[in-house]
């Protein structure tokens, strides 16, 4: 059975969100060494060094033109070239514009429909129209939470059996044990002077960072810093100005991309991790924090309760006082933090990329057989 896969989202140096999802699936597919499957990865650029190596049963097809690749180059290749894959899987919203073989796509969430004002016009047009078209042509739609599944069914009026939930795993812990940073080393390397509360995520309005900064400014404890790790996304000016607006400039630090070798140490040494998002397709940083023994405070909306289970403390993301109160509660109560850490270790056992990949392959195989 030949499985064709659009590997472009995984074939980038700095992966977040859907790029991480795509890469982890490719990594697990290749690692499985399942002789029943031949994988053919379709790319518009040559594979980067982190991509799985070519072997028998694992190959890359690199072709163009790069512009409008998904709409024209990819479907034409599927139509003309031989051998054709038995099924084509796209770990993103955008499947081939037309396909002579059964196709499946992945939709993380529908935030672009719920918060259209947070996207520029070009991206919003493409997300809205291309996703809608891909839903119509795909035989199966993968998503990462029951919340997103229900949202997709309701929005696009597709049959329930067409949408499959495969929970994401957690980014594997690579061999960084000998590089783990102590609190003193973090403080020295990143110029952090105090114990800190941590946020990790792209700087964009949906992450609700302005309210987080406001809530932080209300805390009674002044011997804390708020560390915000994340690349600039869009409409981030208000976020960057928030510390000055709420008079906590000296206690809020923005860090850009922090590599995989250091990020676990940030979680491990934080007093707590706070993700007060207005909407998440899943919220992987919740699980990444729990794996490192970090207490988690997150929103009580969208899919976040699915990720956090009974291990997290939940807040109303539109209520700044509630966010501040819950942070104060966790920061001030060492016994509570210890309980949250233990529950977090149990919660993360439910999720693994191995399970995600295995369930994905089962569905693709069923799609071919049917």
C-alpha positions as CSV (number, residue, x, y, z in Angstrom):
1,X,0.0,0.0,0.0
2,X,1.5,3.3,-1.1
3,X,0.7,6.3,1.1
4,X,1.4,9.8,-0.4
5,X,2.0,12.6,2.1
6,X,2.3,16.3,1.8
7,X,5.4,16.9,3.9
8,X,5.9,20.7,3.4
9,X,4.7,21.8,6.8
10,X,7.3,19.5,8.4
11,X,10.1,20.6,6.0
12,X,10.9,23.8,7.9
13,X,13.6,24.7,10.4
14,X,11.5,26.2,13.2
15,X,8.3,24.2,13.6
16,X,5.3,25.3,15.7
17,X,1.7,24.1,15.8
18,X,0.7,22.3,12.6
19,X,4.4,22.1,11.6
20,X,5.2,20.1,14.7
21,X,2.2,17.9,14.2
22,X,3.2,17.1,10.6
23,X,6.9,16.4,11.5
24,X,6.0,14.1,14.5
25,X,3.7,12.1,12.3
26,X,6.3,11.7,9.6
27,X,8.9,10.7,12.2
28,X,6.6,8.1,13.7
29,X,5.5,6.7,10.3
30,X,9.2,6.2,9.3
31,X,10.1,4.8,12.7
32,X,7.4,2.1,12.5
33,X,9.3,0.3,9.6
34,X,5.9,-1.3,8.7
35,X,6.5,-3.4,5.6
36,X,2.8,-3.1,4.7
37,X,3.3,0.6,3.8
38,X,5.4,2.4,1.2
39,X,5.6,6.1,2.0
40,X,6.1,8.7,-0.7
41,X,6.6,12.2,0.7
42,X,5.7,15.1,-1.7
43,X,7.7,18.4,-1.3
44,X,8.2,21.6,-3.1
45,X,11.7,22.0,-1.6
46,X,14.5,19.5,-1.0
47,X,14.2,17.7,2.3
48,X,16.1,19.4,5.2
49,X,18.5,17.5,7.4
50,X,16.0,16.8,10.2
51,X,13.6,15.0,7.8
52,X,13.6,11.1,7.9
53,X,16.3,9.6,5.7
54,X,15.6,7.9,2.4
55,X,15.4,4.2,2.6
56,X,13.5,1.3,1.0
57,X,9.8,2.2,1.5
58,X,10.5,5.8,2.3
59,X,11.2,8.3,-0.5
60,X,10.7,12.0,-1.5
61,X,9.3,13.6,-4.6
62,X,10.4,17.2,-5.0
63,X,8.8,19.2,-7.8
64,X,7.3,22.5,-8.7
65,X,6.3,25.1,-9.6
66,X,6.3,26.2,-6.0
67,X,3.6,28.9,-6.5
68,X,0.1,27.5,-6.0
69,X,1.8,24.1,-5.5
70,X,-1.2,22.6,-3.7
71,X,-3.7,23.7,-6.3
72,X,-1.9,22.8,-9.5
73,X,1.6,21.1,-9.2
74,X,0.5,18.5,-6.6
75,X,-2.8,17.4,-8.3
76,X,-1.2,17.2,-11.7
77,X,1.6,15.0,-10.4
78,X,-1.0,12.7,-8.7
79,X,-2.9,12.6,-12.0
80,X,0.0,11.9,-14.4
81,X,2.9,10.2,-12.5
82,X,3.2,6.5,-11.8
83,X,2.9,4.7,-9.6
84,X,0.0,6.5,-8.0
85,X,-0.4,6.4,-4.2
86,X,-3.3,4.4,-2.9
87,X,-4.3,7.2,-0.6
88,X,-3.0,10.8,-0.1
89,X,-2.7,12.4,3.3
90,X,-2.2,16.1,4.0
91,X,-1.4,16.9,7.6
92,X,-2.8,20.5,7.1
93,X,-6.1,22.1,6.0
94,X,-5.2,22.2,2.4
95,X,-5.6,19.0,0.4
96,X,-4.8,18.7,-3.3
97,X,-7.3,20.8,-5.3
98,X,-8.4,17.6,-7.0
99,X,-7.1,14.0,-6.6
100,X,-7.5,10.8,-8.5
101,X,-7.0,8.8,-5.3
102,X,-8.8,9.0,-1.9
103,X,-7.5,11.9,0.2
104,X,-7.5,12.8,3.9
105,X,-6.7,16.2,5.5
106,X,-6.1,17.4,9.0
107,X,-7.8,20.5,10.6
108,X,-6.4,21.6,13.9
109,X,-9.1,24.1,14.7
110,X,-11.4,26.7,13.1
111,X,-10.1,29.7,14.9
112,X,-10.0,31.6,11.6
113,X,-13.8,31.5,11.5
114,X,-14.4,32.3,15.2
115,X,-11.8,35.1,15.3
116,X,-11.5,36.4,11.7
117,X,-10.3,39.8,12.9
118,X,-7.1,38.2,14.1
119,X,-6.0,37.2,10.6
120,X,-4.8,39.4,7.7
121,X,-7.2,39.4,4.7
122,X,-5.0,37.3,2.4
123,X,-4.5,34.5,5.0
124,X,-8.2,34.6,6.0
125,X,-9.4,34.3,2.4
126,X,-7.1,31.3,1.8
127,X,-8.0,29.6,5.1
128,X,-11.7,30.1,4.6
129,X,-12.0,29.1,0.9
130,X,-9.3,26.5,0.7
131,X,-10.3,24.7,3.9
132,X,-14.0,24.6,2.7
133,X,-12.9,23.2,-0.6
134,X,-10.6,20.6,1.0
135,X,-13.4,19.5,3.4
136,X,-15.6,18.8,0.3
137,X,-13.0,16.7,-1.5
138,X,-11.5,14.8,1.5
139,X,-12.8,11.3,2.4
140,X,-11.6,11.7,5.9
141,X,-10.8,14.7,8.2
142,X,-8.4,14.2,11.1
143,X,-8.6,16.6,14.0
144,X,-7.0,16.8,17.5
145,X,-9.9,17.2,19.9
146,X,-13.5,16.3,20.4
147,X,-14.2,20.1,20.6
148,X,-12.7,20.6,17.1
149,X,-14.5,17.6,15.8
150,X,-17.9,18.9,16.9
151,X,-17.0,22.3,15.5
152,X,-16.1,20.9,12.1
153,X,-19.3,18.8,11.9
154,X,-21.4,21.8,12.8
155,X,-19.7,24.3,10.5
156,X,-19.3,22.2,7.4
157,X,-22.3,19.8,7.8
158,X,-20.2,16.7,7.3
159,X,-21.2,13.3,8.6
160,X,-19.8,12.4,12.1
161,X,-18.0,9.3,10.8
162,X,-16.0,11.5,8.3
163,X,-14.2,13.3,11.2
164,X,-11.7,11.3,13.2
165,X,-10.1,12.5,16.5
166,X,-6.4,11.6,16.9
167,X,-5.1,13.3,20.0
168,X,-1.6,14.7,19.5
169,X,1.3,13.5,21.5
170,X,4.0,15.5,23.2
171,X,7.3,16.6,21.6
172,X,9.7,13.8,22.5
173,X,12.4,14.5,25.0
174,X,15.6,14.3,23.0
175,X,18.9,13.5,24.6
176,X,19.3,16.8,26.4
177,X,19.7,15.4,29.9
178,X,23.3,16.5,30.1
179,X,22.3,20.0,29.0
180,X,19.5,20.6,31.4
181,X,19.8,24.1,32.8
182,X,19.5,24.8,36.5
183,X,17.6,27.9,37.7
184,X,20.9,29.7,38.2
185,X,22.0,28.9,34.6
186,X,18.7,30.1,33.2
187,X,19.0,33.3,35.1
188,X,22.5,33.8,33.8
189,X,21.9,32.8,30.2
190,X,18.6,34.6,29.7
191,X,19.1,37.6,32.2
192,X,16.3,36.5,34.4
193,X,16.7,37.8,38.0
194,X,13.7,36.3,39.9
195,X,11.4,33.3,40.1
196,X,9.1,33.4,37.2
197,X,5.6,32.5,35.8
198,X,5.8,31.1,32.3
199,X,3.9,31.6,29.1
200,X,4.8,29.8,25.8
201,X,3.0,30.5,22.5
202,X,3.0,32.7,19.4
203,X,2.4,36.4,20.1
204,X,-1.1,36.9,18.7
205,X,-4.4,38.2,20.2
206,X,-6.0,34.8,20.5
207,X,-3.4,33.8,23.1
208,X,-4.9,36.5,25.4
209,X,-1.4,37.7,26.6
210,X,-2.6,41.3,27.3
211,X,-5.0,40.0,29.9
212,X,-2.3,37.8,31.3
213,X,0.0,40.8,31.7
214,X,-2.8,42.8,33.3
215,X,-3.5,39.9,35.7
216,X,0.2,39.6,36.5
217,X,0.2,43.3,37.5
218,X,-2.5,42.6,40.1
219,X,-0.5,40.0,42.0
220,X,0.5,40.9,45.5
221,X,3.9,39.1,45.1
222,X,6.4,41.4,43.5
223,X,9.3,39.0,43.6
224,X,8.1,37.3,40.5
225,X,8.8,37.8,36.8
226,X,6.5,36.9,33.9
227,X,8.5,35.2,31.1
228,X,6.8,35.2,27.7
229,X,8.4,32.8,25.2
230,X,7.1,33.0,21.6
231,X,7.8,34.3,18.2
232,X,5.9,37.4,16.9
233,X,2.8,36.3,15.0
234,X,0.4,39.1,14.1
235,X,-1.3,42.0,15.7
236,X,1.3,41.8,18.5
237,X,1.9,45.6,19.1
238,X,-0.6,45.7,21.9
239,X,1.0,42.7,23.5
240,X,4.5,44.2,23.5
241,X,3.1,47.5,24.9
242,X,1.1,45.8,27.7
243,X,3.9,45.7,30.3
244,X,4.3,49.5,30.1
245,X,0.5,50.0,30.1
246,X,0.2,48.0,33.4
247,X,3.4,49.3,34.9
248,X,5.3,46.0,35.1
249,X,7.9,46.7,32.5
250,X,10.8,45.7,34.7
251,X,9.1,42.4,35.6
252,X,8.0,41.1,32.2
253,X,10.5,39.6,29.8
254,X,9.8,38.6,26.2
255,X,12.0,35.9,24.7
256,X,11.8,34.9,21.1
257,X,12.2,31.4,19.9
258,X,13.8,29.2,22.6
259,X,15.3,25.9,21.3
260,X,14.2,22.4,22.2
261,X,17.3,22.0,24.3
262,X,16.4,24.8,26.7
263,X,12.6,24.9,26.7
264,X,12.1,21.9,29.0
265,X,14.3,23.6,31.6
266,X,12.1,26.7,31.4
267,X,9.1,24.6,32.2
268,X,10.9,22.6,34.9
269,X,12.0,25.8,36.8
270,X,8.8,27.9,36.5
271,X,6.6,28.5,39.5
272,X,3.7,27.7,37.2
273,X,2.7,27.8,33.5
274,X,-0.2,30.0,32.4
275,X,-2.1,29.6,29.0
276,X,-5.2,31.8,29.1
277,X,-6.0,31.4,25.4
278,X,-9.4,32.4,24.1
279,X,-9.4,29.4,21.7
280,X,-7.2,26.4,21.1
281,X,-7.5,23.4,18.9
282,X,-5.7,21.5,21.6
283,X,-3.0,23.3,23.6
284,X,0.1,21.1,23.5
285,X,2.1,23.4,25.8
286,X,-0.2,22.3,28.6
287,X,1.1,18.8,28.3
288,X,4.7,19.8,27.7
289,X,4.5,21.8,31.0
290,X,3.0,18.9,32.9
291,X,5.7,16.5,31.6
292,X,8.3,18.8,33.2
293,X,6.6,18.9,36.5
294,X,5.2,22.4,36.1
295,X,1.7,23.3,37.5
296,X,-0.6,24.5,34.8
297,X,-3.3,27.2,34.8
298,X,-5.3,27.4,31.6
299,X,-8.6,28.5,30.1
300,X,-11.9,26.7,30.7
301,X,-12.9,27.1,27.0
302,X,-12.5,25.2,23.7
303,X,-10.4,22.1,23.9
304,X,-8.2,23.1,26.8
305,X,-10.0,21.0,29.4
306,X,-9.4,18.0,27.2
307,X,-5.7,18.6,27.3
308,X,-5.5,19.6,31.0
309,X,-8.0,17.0,32.5
310,X,-8.2,17.2,36.3
311,X,-4.5,18.2,36.5
312,X,-4.9,21.9,35.6
313,X,-6.5,24.9,37.3
314,X,-9.0,26.6,35.0
315,X,-9.8,30.3,34.5
316,X,-12.4,32.4,32.6
317,X,-10.1,33.9,30.0
318,X,-12.1,37.0,29.7
319,X,-12.0,37.7,33.5
320,X,-8.7,39.3,34.4
321,X,-9.5,39.1,38.1
322,X,-10.2,35.4,37.9
323,X,-6.8,34.9,36.1
324,X,-5.0,36.9,38.8
325,X,-6.8,35.1,41.7
326,X,-6.0,31.6,40.3
327,X,-2.3,32.5,39.7
328,X,-2.1,33.9,43.3
329,X,-3.7,30.7,44.6
330,X,-1.2,28.4,42.9
331,X,1.8,30.6,43.5
332,X,1.0,30.8,47.3
333,X,0.2,27.2,47.9
334,X,3.1,24.7,47.7
335,X,0.9,21.8,48.6
336,X,-1.5,22.6,45.8
337,X,1.4,22.8,43.3
338,X,2.7,19.4,44.4
339,X,-0.8,17.9,43.9
340,X,-1.0,19.5,40.4
341,X,2.4,18.1,39.4
342,X,1.4,14.6,40.4
343,X,-1.9,14.8,38.5
344,X,0.0,16.2,35.5
345,X,2.3,13.2,35.3
346,X,-0.8,11.0,35.2
347,X,-2.5,13.2,32.6
348,X,0.3,13.0,30.1
349,X,0.3,9.2,30.0
350,X,-2.9,9.5,27.9
351,X,-1.0,11.1,25.0
352,X,1.8,10.0,22.7
353,X,2.8,10.6,19.0
354,X,3.1,6.8,18.6
355,X,-0.6,6.5,19.3
356,X,-1.4,9.4,17.0
357,X,0.5,7.9,14.1
358,X,-0.8,4.4,14.7
359,X,-4.4,5.6,14.7
360,X,-3.8,7.7,11.6
361,X,-2.4,4.8,9.6
362,X,-5.3,2.6,10.6
363,X,-7.8,5.1,9.3
364,X,-5.8,5.6,6.0
365,X,-5.7,1.8,5.6
366,X,-9.4,1.5,6.1
367,X,-10.0,4.3,3.6
368,X,-8.1,2.3,0.9
369,X,-9.8,-1.0,1.8
370,X,-13.2,0.6,1.6
